[in-house]
């Protein structure tokens, strides 16, 4: 950062209050996702699982924690901390912490990739199989991320299909449309994770460049346009969540986009300060 350490001494402006609201809503959303992951794990891992199975079941919650840490670290480096506070050791510490967060996000990529692979070659159950045969086997019926504990009363009403599949290591039974939906959802999750990692890469490079007072050039322009395209694809994903009836996921997507757009605003202010400092230096008379 440049002398812009003074930008926050007069108290938060409207944009900063908006950031506070967005960050608070994101924390509330994390609580919801942790509860949602827990509820789903009660179905998908009711027969037990390995440590990696459990971490995969809580991939969203772990993912969100890593994102919070990244958001905080970028906020500190691009807005909250002054040049004087950003010593070399502290900067290296923040960069190391961000690397650790990226490893957690890599775990999320792993979880989604495994889930996509598991759903790719699921064979149908033997002809004539029906969910009513599984009411005593601790198997739930799942479709579009909604899960129902099977019993003698509801097993006839969960689906009118005649072809069924066991997924999630045999703890979930679904029909043809349910399997198609599960595959689509996991691919959307994986695509989203890839896009977000690319956005993080772009922000990381921009921060490193502006640390060196580099605010112009083909690379800077490419990063700017690239982020616009990537954010556009995330808005498309949010629209897909709405289409699928997952309004909380769409809401969460929008909040995270706004959260990192706020980091983009910090970067723009920082860029402006660098430009003004360079203009001032070039216009100062030589001694």
C-alpha positions as CSV (number, residue, x, y, z in Angstrom):
1,X,0.0,0.0,0.0
2,X,1.0,3.6,-0.4
3,X,0.4,6.5,2.0
4,X,-3.2,5.5,1.8
5,X,-2.9,4.3,5.4
6,X,-4.7,7.6,5.9
7,X,-7.8,6.5,3.9
8,X,-9.5,4.9,6.9
9,X,-8.5,7.3,9.7
10,X,-11.7,9.4,9.3
11,X,-14.0,6.5,10.0
12,X,-15.8,4.2,7.6
13,X,-17.6,5.8,4.6
14,X,-20.8,4.3,3.1
15,X,-18.8,1.7,1.1
16,X,-17.2,0.5,4.3
17,X,-20.5,0.2,6.1
18,X,-21.8,-1.8,3.1
19,X,-18.7,-4.1,3.5
20,X,-19.5,-4.5,7.2
21,X,-23.1,-5.6,6.4
22,X,-22.0,-8.0,3.7
23,X,-19.3,-9.6,5.9
24,X,-21.9,-10.0,8.7
25,X,-24.3,-11.6,6.4
26,X,-21.6,-14.0,5.2
27,X,-20.9,-15.1,8.8
28,X,-24.6,-15.8,9.3
29,X,-24.6,-17.8,6.1
30,X,-21.7,-19.9,7.4
31,X,-23.8,-20.9,10.4
32,X,-26.6,-22.0,8.1
33,X,-24.2,-24.0,5.9
34,X,-22.6,-25.8,8.9
35,X,-26.1,-26.8,10.0
36,X,-27.0,-27.9,6.5
37,X,-23.8,-29.9,6.1
38,X,-24.5,-31.6,9.4
39,X,-28.1,-32.5,8.4
40,X,-27.0,-33.9,5.1
41,X,-24.2,-35.9,6.7
42,X,-26.7,-37.5,9.0
43,X,-28.1,-39.1,5.8
44,X,-25.1,-39.6,3.6
45,X,-22.8,-40.8,6.4
46,X,-25.3,-42.6,8.6
47,X,-23.4,-45.8,8.0
48,X,-20.1,-44.3,9.0
49,X,-17.2,-43.1,6.9
50,X,-13.5,-42.3,6.8
51,X,-12.0,-39.0,8.0
52,X,-11.8,-37.8,4.4
53,X,-15.5,-38.8,3.9
54,X,-16.4,-36.6,6.9
55,X,-14.3,-33.7,5.7
56,X,-15.8,-34.1,2.2
57,X,-19.3,-34.0,3.8
58,X,-18.4,-30.7,5.4
59,X,-16.6,-29.3,2.3
60,X,-18.9,-26.3,2.1
61,X,-18.3,-25.3,5.8
62,X,-14.6,-25.8,5.5
63,X,-14.6,-23.9,2.2
64,X,-16.4,-21.0,3.7
65,X,-14.0,-20.8,6.7
66,X,-11.1,-20.6,4.2
67,X,-12.9,-17.9,2.2
68,X,-13.5,-15.8,5.4
69,X,-9.8,-16.0,6.2
70,X,-8.9,-14.9,2.6
71,X,-11.3,-12.1,2.7
72,X,-9.9,-10.9,6.0
73,X,-6.3,-11.1,4.8
74,X,-7.0,-9.3,1.5
75,X,-9.0,-6.6,3.5
76,X,-6.0,-6.1,5.8
77,X,-3.5,-5.8,3.0
78,X,-5.6,-3.7,0.6
79,X,-7.3,-1.4,3.1
80,X,-6.9,-1.7,6.9
81,X,-3.2,-1.8,7.4
82,X,-0.8,1.0,6.6
83,X,2.6,0.8,4.9
84,X,4.2,1.1,8.3
85,X,2.2,-1.8,9.7
86,X,2.8,-4.0,6.7
87,X,6.4,-4.9,7.6
88,X,8.1,-7.6,5.5
89,X,7.6,-10.2,8.2
90,X,3.9,-9.5,8.5
91,X,3.5,-9.5,4.7
92,X,5.2,-12.9,4.5
93,X,3.0,-14.2,7.3
94,X,-0.1,-13.1,5.5
95,X,1.0,-14.6,2.3
96,X,1.8,-17.9,4.1
97,X,-1.7,-17.8,5.7
98,X,-3.3,-17.3,2.3
99,X,-1.3,-20.2,1.0
100,X,-2.8,-22.3,3.8
101,X,-6.3,-21.2,2.8
102,X,-5.6,-22.2,-0.8
103,X,-4.8,-25.7,0.5
104,X,-8.1,-25.9,2.2
105,X,-9.8,-24.7,-1.0
106,X,-7.8,-27.5,-2.9
107,X,-9.5,-29.9,-0.5
108,X,-12.9,-28.6,-1.7
109,X,-11.8,-29.2,-5.3
110,X,-10.8,-32.7,-4.3
111,X,-14.2,-33.3,-2.6
112,X,-16.2,-32.1,-5.6
113,X,-14.0,-34.0,-8.1
114,X,-14.4,-37.3,-6.1
115,X,-18.2,-36.7,-5.9
116,X,-18.4,-36.1,-9.7
117,X,-16.4,-39.3,-10.3
118,X,-18.5,-41.3,-7.9
119,X,-21.7,-40.2,-9.7
120,X,-20.4,-40.8,-13.2
121,X,-20.7,-44.6,-13.4
122,X,-23.4,-45.4,-10.9
123,X,-25.2,-48.6,-12.1
124,X,-28.9,-48.9,-11.7
125,X,-30.3,-51.3,-9.1
126,X,-31.6,-54.7,-10.3
127,X,-34.9,-54.5,-12.2
128,X,-37.9,-54.4,-9.9
129,X,-36.0,-52.8,-7.0
130,X,-38.0,-50.2,-5.1
131,X,-37.3,-47.9,-2.2
132,X,-39.9,-49.7,-0.1
133,X,-37.4,-52.6,0.1
134,X,-35.0,-50.4,1.9
135,X,-37.1,-49.0,4.8
136,X,-35.2,-51.2,7.3
137,X,-31.7,-50.5,5.9
138,X,-31.2,-46.9,7.1
139,X,-31.3,-45.6,3.5
140,X,-32.8,-42.2,2.6
141,X,-34.3,-41.0,-0.6
142,X,-32.6,-38.1,-2.1
143,X,-33.4,-35.7,-5.0
144,X,-32.2,-32.2,-5.7
145,X,-30.3,-32.1,-2.3
146,X,-33.5,-32.9,-0.4
147,X,-33.4,-36.1,1.7
148,X,-36.3,-38.1,3.2
149,X,-36.0,-40.9,5.7
150,X,-37.7,-43.9,4.1
151,X,-40.5,-45.7,6.0
152,X,-43.5,-47.9,5.2
153,X,-45.8,-44.8,4.8
154,X,-43.7,-42.6,2.5
155,X,-41.7,-45.1,0.4
156,X,-44.5,-45.4,-2.2
157,X,-44.7,-41.6,-2.7
158,X,-41.1,-40.5,-3.0
159,X,-40.9,-41.4,-6.7
160,X,-43.0,-42.8,-9.6
161,X,-39.9,-44.0,-11.5
162,X,-39.2,-47.6,-12.0
163,X,-35.4,-47.3,-12.1
164,X,-33.4,-46.5,-9.0
165,X,-29.8,-45.9,-8.0
166,X,-27.8,-46.1,-4.8
167,X,-25.3,-43.2,-4.3
168,X,-23.2,-41.8,-1.4
169,X,-21.8,-45.2,-0.6
170,X,-25.2,-46.8,-0.5
171,X,-26.8,-44.5,2.0
172,X,-29.0,-42.6,-0.5
173,X,-31.4,-44.0,-3.1
174,X,-32.5,-41.8,-6.0
175,X,-34.4,-42.2,-9.3
176,X,-33.2,-41.3,-12.8
177,X,-34.0,-37.6,-12.6
178,X,-32.5,-37.4,-9.2
179,X,-29.2,-38.9,-10.4
180,X,-29.2,-36.4,-13.4
181,X,-29.8,-33.5,-11.0
182,X,-27.1,-34.7,-8.6
183,X,-24.6,-34.9,-11.4
184,X,-25.5,-31.4,-12.6
185,X,-25.2,-29.9,-9.2
186,X,-21.8,-31.4,-8.4
187,X,-20.5,-30.2,-11.8
188,X,-21.8,-26.7,-11.0
189,X,-20.1,-26.8,-7.6
190,X,-16.8,-27.9,-9.3
191,X,-17.0,-25.2,-12.0
192,X,-17.7,-22.6,-9.3
193,X,-14.7,-23.7,-7.3
194,X,-12.5,-23.5,-10.4
195,X,-13.8,-20.0,-11.2
196,X,-13.3,-18.7,-7.7
197,X,-9.7,-20.0,-7.6
198,X,-9.0,-18.1,-10.9
199,X,-10.4,-15.0,-9.3
200,X,-8.2,-15.5,-6.3
201,X,-5.2,-15.9,-8.6
202,X,-6.1,-12.7,-10.4
203,X,-6.5,-10.8,-7.1
204,X,-3.2,-12.2,-5.7
205,X,-1.3,-11.2,-8.8
206,X,-2.8,-7.7,-8.7
207,X,-1.9,-7.3,-5.0
208,X,1.7,-8.3,-5.8
209,X,1.9,-5.9,-8.7
210,X,0.5,-3.0,-6.8
211,X,2.9,-3.7,-3.9
212,X,5.5,-2.8,-6.6
213,X,3.5,0.2,-7.7
214,X,2.6,-1.5,-11.1
215,X,-0.9,-0.3,-12.1
216,X,-0.6,-0.2,-15.8
217,X,0.2,-2.5,-18.7
218,X,-1.2,-5.5,-20.6
219,X,-1.1,-7.8,-17.7
220,X,-3.1,-5.4,-15.5
221,X,-5.7,-4.9,-18.2
222,X,-6.0,-8.7,-18.8
223,X,-6.5,-9.3,-15.1
224,X,-9.2,-6.7,-15.0
225,X,-11.2,-8.0,-18.0
226,X,-10.6,-11.5,-16.9
227,X,-12.2,-10.9,-13.5
228,X,-15.2,-9.3,-15.1
229,X,-15.8,-12.4,-17.2
230,X,-15.3,-14.7,-14.2
231,X,-17.7,-12.7,-12.0
232,X,-20.2,-12.9,-14.9
233,X,-20.0,-16.7,-14.9
234,X,-20.6,-16.7,-11.1
235,X,-23.7,-14.6,-11.6
236,X,-24.8,-17.2,-14.1
237,X,-24.2,-19.9,-11.5
238,X,-26.3,-18.0,-9.1
239,X,-29.1,-17.9,-11.6
240,X,-28.8,-21.6,-12.0
241,X,-29.2,-22.1,-8.2
242,X,-32.4,-20.0,-8.4
243,X,-33.6,-22.1,-11.3
244,X,-33.0,-25.2,-9.2
245,X,-34.9,-23.8,-6.2
246,X,-31.7,-23.4,-4.1
247,X,-32.3,-19.8,-3.2
248,X,-29.9,-19.8,-0.2
249,X,-27.1,-20.9,-2.5
250,X,-27.9,-18.1,-4.9
251,X,-28.0,-15.6,-2.0
252,X,-24.7,-16.9,-0.7
253,X,-23.1,-16.6,-4.2
254,X,-24.2,-13.0,-4.5
255,X,-22.8,-12.2,-1.1
256,X,-19.4,-13.6,-1.8
257,X,-19.3,-11.8,-5.2
258,X,-20.1,-8.5,-3.3
259,X,-17.5,-9.4,-0.7
260,X,-14.7,-9.7,-3.2
261,X,-16.1,-6.8,-5.2
262,X,-15.4,-4.8,-2.1
263,X,-11.8,-6.0,-2.2
264,X,-11.8,-4.8,-5.8
265,X,-12.9,-1.3,-4.6
266,X,-10.0,-1.3,-2.2
267,X,-7.7,-2.2,-5.0
268,X,-9.1,0.7,-7.1
269,X,-8.6,3.2,-4.3
270,X,-5.1,1.9,-3.8
271,X,-4.4,2.2,-7.5
272,X,-5.6,5.8,-7.6
273,X,-3.3,6.6,-4.7
274,X,-0.3,5.1,-6.5
275,X,-1.2,7.0,-9.7
276,X,-1.5,10.3,-7.7
277,X,1.8,9.7,-5.9
278,X,3.5,9.1,-9.2
279,X,2.0,12.2,-10.7
280,X,3.0,14.3,-7.7
281,X,6.6,12.9,-7.8
282,X,6.9,13.7,-11.5
283,X,5.6,17.2,-11.2
284,X,7.8,18.1,-8.2
285,X,10.8,20.3,-9.2
286,X,14.1,18.6,-9.1
287,X,16.4,19.9,-6.4
